[in-house]
Amino acid sequence: MASEEPYQNPTNPEDQPQNEEGSAKKLSKKEAAKLERLRKRQEAAAAAVAANISSMAIDDTDPLAENYGDTPLDDLKSKEISGRKWTEVKALNEDLKDQVALIRGRVQAIRAVGKKMAFVVLRERGFTVQCILTVTPDVVSAQMVKFATSLSRESIVDIEGVITVPATTIKGATQQVEVQVKKIYCVNKAIPALPINIDDAARSEEEIENALKAGEQLVRVNQDTRLNFRVLDIRTPANQGIFRIQCQVENIFRQFLLSEGFVGIHTPKLIAGSSEGGSAVFKLDYKGQPACLAQSPQLHKQMAICGDFGRVFEIGPVFRAEDSFTHRHLCEFTGLDVEMEIKEHYSEVMDVVDRLFVTMFDSLNDTCQKELEAINEQYRFKPLKYLRKTLRLTFEEGIQMLREVGVEIDPLGDLNTESERKLGQLVLEKYDTEFYILHRYPLAVRPFYTMPCYDNPLYSNSFDVFIRGEEIISGAQRVHVPEYLLERAQACGIDVKTISTYIDSFRYGAPPHGGFGVGLERVVMLFCALNNIRKSSLFPRDPQRIAP
């Protein structure tokens, strides 16, 4: 996931997806039949609703008919600017008591109380409010109540009403006020029978298990179903929180680096040769020439340093063609990449990592409390433990910690998934942190452009960073001497003709430099302790999924 990790095809059994947490698979006959039954139920439900609407067509004789109904399509074609003031659901509070508010949202729930009263819970971007229709002379008619109760869940409606403050706590909505409805219009109808129910999709595993123990069976929406109908799945409070936190991670990354004198750049994603080595690239034809999608911005961000930008960063897509069927690998993800000049020591790069991520974690904990609470409601997790000064261990120190508990590791090899998790556990027990840096990796397991250690050429000036026992960042000092870079590339089996412009850029004078890369989705996954990276990718792309 990180832009610089070595290319391997993970086969460790602990790295494999668990049950429904894996990738989409070709539909079996049973699954196809299930979808066909769902389609027929949807058609039947639509016909029933159509018949119901037909039978309750708005009575032209209703003197209050203008206060409700379907908004005409022409009115939704940017027909006019009315100047009306709209209020967001999240802004509805006691300060607005007795004021008239105009709101728009999705119908989350409807409950009729006889023929003269109905409750409609309206949702807008994760915030909900209870709206009440009560038959009242010259305000709300029985036909209006009937119209409201005929609306399908997830339909988008406009409501105008007076804000009131109930004497008791409202348990079914986030906002502790009610809207006494005066007008209600349907802007867009959702189909009556949805492929997945939002309440089901928002249910925690803990709630499902507790229900089973009590003899009740609740619907469990599996991972593939969620991803097949992702546009519905991302409406849940937890998913709204996940992707708002993802946005903040990106914002903090950018703002912190700008404050440290970095320049944002954009590098090409169509390149002539592999940017990392290995064969895990998406190959394509580029106007008759062989090309591929960039595995990272590695080569071009180094060229930017050679171009005297000094410190650069990029936020952009990264493509990996590996058949990695795990809980933490994707074929396309968002890379957060950094490159910078080094004055004396590659620890200068680790210093930036330290300050950046401590700042990020602090900011997320301070400003995203509601989002974190929403995630925790569905996916229980403990807040990340991290130190004010990030712990740094050498690879050899990490190996020694593992050996002391009976785990043997090749001193010139890499850590597998099981070893990473075990070391994370040992570090937590000894240092009380789940975020740490491991550096001076064996040279043999690092990319061709990694600088060897001055005192032992078998090791390198490189590092990985871990959260909760899983790697999220790879970084290193780069080789900036063209002759040695050429030698390293050839040793790693790379066709040097495809990276000739990259190597040539070092022939014109290149400063010592280093950098790192991290996957945005993996940061969010591990910060929130999610069990699958597909939960932190809006529309994930893995070896078996390219839609929606």
N, C-alpha and C positions, 0 to 999 in steps of 0.2 A: 504493500500500500504506500509506504513512504517512497519518495521519488528515487531513492538511491539504494534500495535494498537489493541484494543479489537475486538473480533469477533462478528460482527453483520451483519444482512442482511439488507442493507439500503433500506428503503421504502419511504423516503422522495421524493415527486414528483419532486423536483428540482434536485434530484440526478439522474434522469432517462435520458437515451440518447435521444438526439433530432434528429428526422427525420433520415437523412442518416448517422448521426454520430454514430449510434449504432453498434451492432454486426452483423455478417453474419446470415442470416436466410435461412431456407430451401427454395429452388427455387420454386416459384409458376409456374403454367402452362404458364402464360404470360412471366415470366422471362426465362423459359426454351425455349419457342418459340423464344424469342429474341436472346438467345445464338445460337440457331440453325440457325437463319437467318444470324447471324454474321459468323458462320462457313461456310455457303454457299458463303457469300460474299468473305471470305478469299480464298476459293477454286477457285472462279471465277477470283479473282484478280491474284492469283498465276498462273492460266492457261494463263491469258492475258500476264503477264510478261514473262512467259516461251515462249509464241509464239513470243513476241517482241524480246526476246534475240535470239531465233532461227533464226528470220528473219534478225537479225543484227549480226550474228556470225562473229567473228573477221576474217577479210579478211587476209589470209596468204600473200597476195601480198602487204599488207600495210607495207611499210618499217619501220614504227614506232610501229608495233604490239607488240614488246617487252616492250614498255613503259606503257602498260595498260593490264587489264584483271583480271581474277580470279587467286588468288594464289593457285597453286596445293597443294592438301592436304599433299603430301609427304614433301613439303617444310615447313609445319607447325608441323611436327613431331620431332621437335628439331633436324633437319637434320644437321645443322652446326652453328658455331658461326662466323658470318661474320665480326665482328669488326666495323660495321657501328655505327655511333653516332646518337642516337635518341634525339629529343627535345620535351619536354612537351609543350602542347598548352599554358599553363599558362605562360611559359617562353618566348613566342614570343613577342618581343618588338622592338622598333626603333633601339636599339643597334645592332640588327642582320641585319640591312638593307644591301641588296645586297649579303647576305650570303645564301648558300644552306642549307635547313633544311629538315630533315626526321621526319615526324610526323605520329601518328596513332590516330584514333578517330572514333566516330560514325557520320554517315551522318545525320545531323539534318534537313537540308533543301537543296533543289536543285531548281535552276531556269535557264532554257535555254533561251538564247537570240539568236533566229535564229538557224542556224545549225552550226555556227562557234564559238559560245561562250557560256559558262555556268558558273554559280556561284554555288559553293558547300560550305555550312557552316558545318564545322567539329567541333564536340564537344568531349572534353575529361575531365571527372570528373568536369563538371560544367563550364568549360572554353570553349569559342568558337572562331573560326577564319574563316574568309572568304577566300576561295580558288577560284582562277579564272583559267579557261581553255580557251585559245584563239588559234584558228587554226593558226599555225605558221610553215613555212617550216622547215623541219628537226627537229622539236621539238614536236608539237602537231598536230595530224591529225583530220580530220572531224570524222573519226571512233572513235577516242579516246574521243571526245566530246560527241558523241552519247552513248558510253559506260558509261560515267559518268552520263549522264541524265537518264540512264536506272536503275541506282542503287535505291534500295528501302531504304526508311528512316529507320534509326537506324542500318543499315548495318555497319560493321566495315571495314575501309579502311586504307591503307597506302598511304601517299602522299609525294612526294619529289618535292620541288620547291624552288624558289628564293623569299626571303622576300623583300617586297616593302612597302613603307610608302605613303599612299594616302594623297592628299591635304585636303580632307574633313573628318569629323568625320564619323566613321562607326557605324551605329545605330543597325545593326542586329547581332553584335558580341561583345564579351567582349574585345577581343584583337584589338588594334588600328593599326594593320598592315595587309597586305594581302599576300597570298602565290600564286605566279605565278607558276602554276602546270607544271611540266615536266614529272612526272610519277605518275600513280595512279593504285593501285591494290586492289581488293576486297578480304579481308581476310575471311569474313564470312557474308553471306546474312541474313537479317531479312525477315520475311514473308512480302509480299506486303501490306496486310491489317491488321494492328495491332489492338488488342482488345480495346486499348485506345490510343489516340493521346497524345504525350508528351506535345505539346502546350496547349491542352485542360486541361490536368492534372495540368499544371503550372499556369493556369489562376486564378486570385483572384476573390473572391466573389464580390468585389467592381466593377471589370471590367464587370462581368456578369450582375450585376444590372444596371450599367450605359448603357450597350448595350440595355437592355430591355426597358429602358426609351427612348432610341433613336429609338425604333422600330426594333431592331436587336436581334435575338436570337442566343446566343452562347451556345456551349455544356458545360454542367455542369457534371463533373465526380463525382458521389457520393462516400461515404465512403466505402461501401461494394465492389463496382466495383474496387476502388483503391486497396483494400486489396486482392481481388481475383486475380488481376494482379499486385501484389506488385513489382515484378522485374522491371516492366515498370515505376510504380509510383515513385519509389525511385530514378529515374534518373532526376527528376525535380530539378531545382536549389534550391528550398526551402527545399526539402527533403535531398539533398546533404548537405545543411547547417545544418539541424537539427541533422543529425547523426554524422557530424564532431564535432559539439558542444557537443553532447553526449560523444564522445570520449574524448574531453578535460575535461569535468566534471569528468570523471573517472580518467584521468591522474592527474588532480589537487588534487582530493581526495587522491590518493595514495601518490603523492609527498609531499603534505603538512603533512600528518600523518607520513611519514618516517622521515621528518625533525623534527618532534616533538617526536621522539623516539619510535614510534609504530612499531610493527612487523606484517607483512602480514601473514595470516594463511589461510588454506583451511579445511573446516569442511565437514563431510559427509552429503549427501542429502537423503540418505536412512537411516531411523531411526525406532526404535521399537515403539515409541509412539509419541503423539502430543508434539510439542515443544512450543506451545502457549496456549493450552487448547481449549475447544470447539470441534466441530465435523467437522469443515471445512478443512478436510485433504483428500488428494488423497491416498486411501488405496490400497495396493498391496500385493501379496504373495511373500515372500522372502525365497525361499528354504523350503517351508512348514510352515514358521512362518509368522504371521501377521506383516505388516510393513506399513510405509507411507512415502511420500515425505515430506521433512522438510519445515515447514512453515516459518522458519527463522533459522539462526545459533545460536540462543540465548543460548541454553543450552551448546553447545560446546565452544562457545567463553568465557563463564563464566568459564568453566572447564580449558580453556587455562590460564585464570588469576590465577586460583588455582594452575596451573602448573608453576607459577612464570615467565610468560612472561611480566607481568607488564602492558603493553599497546599493544592491538592487533586490527587489522582491517581485514575485509574480503570483497571481491567483488565477488558475486556469485549469482546463480539462487535461487529464492524463489518461493514456490508453495502455492497457496491458492485455495481451492475447493469451495469457496463461490459462490452462484448464485447472484453475484452483477452486475446487468445490468445498470451500470452507466458510466459516461464519464471519471471516474478516477480510475476504478478498473480493474485489470487483474488477470487471474488465474496463470500466470507465469510472473515474472519480475526480474530485476537485483537489488539485495539488496546491499547497501553500509552500512556495519555494523562496529561499534566501541565498544570496551570494555576497561576499564582502571581501575587501582587501584585509590581509593579515599583516600586522606590523612585526610581531615577534613569535607568536605561539598560537597554535590552533585552539587553545583554551579561550581565546577572544571570541570565537564563534560560539563555544559553549556558554560563555557569559551572556551572550545575546539570547540564547535559548532559555537560560535560567530566568532572566528578567522578563522576557516576553511571556512565558507561560505562567509564572507566578502572578504577573499583572492580569493575565487572561482569567485565571481561576478566581482571583479576588473579585474581578469585575463581574463575572458570571454569578458568583454567589451573592454579590451585593445588589445587582440590577435585574436579575432574572428569577427572583424568588417565586413568583406566581407560576412561571413556566416550569420551574423545577418541581414545585408542588404538584402540578398537573401531571407531570411525567411520573412522579413517585406514586401517585394514586393508582396508576395502572401497572407500572414497572417498578416495583419496590427496589430501592438502592440506598446505600449509605454514602454520605458526602465524601468526596475524595480527600484523602489525607496527603498533605504536601508540606514541605518545610519552607521557611522564609528564604533560606539559602539552599538551593537544590543539591542533594547528595550526589557526589561523583565517585565512582569506583572504577578501577581499571578492569579490563577483561580478565586478567590473571587473578585479581582479588575476587571477582565473581566466581571464577572457576574453583578457587580455593574454598569459598563458602559452600559451594555445592559438594565438593569432595568431603568436607567435614561431616556431611549428612549422608554420605554414601553414594552420591551421584557422580559417576565418572564421565568426564567430558574431554574430548580431544583438545589439547591446548592450542592446536593450530586449526581447529575446525570452528564451526558455528554452533550457536545454541539452537536446539529445536524447540518446538512449541511447549513441550512438557517441561524442559529445562528452564525456559523463560518464566513460566508460571511458578515453578518451584523457587527460583531465585527471587522472584517478586514476593513470594511468601516469606522467605528468609529475611529479605530487606525490611519488610513491614515489621516483622517480629523484633529485629535488632535495632532499626533506626526509626520506626514509627512513621514511615512514609510510603506512599504508593506511587510516587513520582521520582524517578532518579535517572542519572546518566551513567552509562557504561561505556568506557572509551579504551583506546589502544587495542582494537580488534586485530586478529590475524589478517595479514595482507591478502592471503589466498582467498578469503571469503568476501573481499570488497571489490568494487568496480575498478576498471583499468586506470582511471584517472586519479586514484587515491595515493596520497604521498606516504611512503614508508617512514617508519620511525628512524631517527638519526642513530639510535644506539642499538637497534635490532631490526634488520630489514625483513624479518619474518612477521613483524607487527607493523601496524599503520597508525597514522595520525587521524583516526576516525572514531566515531562514536554512534551509539544508538541511545534513544531515550524511551523509557517505559512508563506506562500508566497501568496500574492494576495487573501487573505481570504480563503485559502485552506490549510489543514494540510499536511505537507510533512515529518515530523520527529516525532517519539515518542522515549522518553528516560526516564531513571530513575536510581536511586540508587537501587541496588539489595539486596534482603535478603541473607545474607551470613551465617546465623546461621541455621544449618541443622534441628534442632527440630522445629523451627518456620517455616522454608521452607516447611517441611512436613505437618504441620498444615494448612498452606495457600493452598497447593496443594489439600489437601483433601476437604477443604472448597470450592474450585473452581470446584470440581467434577472430578478431574484428577485421573486416575488409577496410584497410586504411584509406582506400580510394574514396569510400563513402563519407569519410570524415576529414578529408584533406583540408577543406577550408577552416575547419575547427582547429586542426593542428597548426596550420599556417598562421592563424591569428596569434599564436604564441611566439612566432618568429620575429614579430615586430616590437618585442619588449612587453613582458607580462609581469605584473606584480605578484608576490605570494598572495594566495587567496584561499578561501574555503567557504563552505555553506552547508545547507541542510534542506531537506524536503520532508513534508508531513502531509498526510491525507486528511482533509477537512472532515470527511465522514467518520474516519477512525477516531479523531479527537472527540467528536460529539458522542460516538458510541461508548468510548471508554470513560469519559467524564461522567456520563449518565449511567454507566454500568449496564448498558443494553447488551443483550446476548447475541445480537446479529447485526452486522453492518447494514443489512437491507432496511433496518428500521431507521437508520440515519441517512439514507439516500432517498431523495424524493421520488425518483423513478429509476430504480437500480438497473444496472446492466451487468449481468454475470454470464458465464459460459452458456447458459440455457435460456436467458431472458433478454429480449430486445424490444418488448412491448409491455405495457403501453408506453 
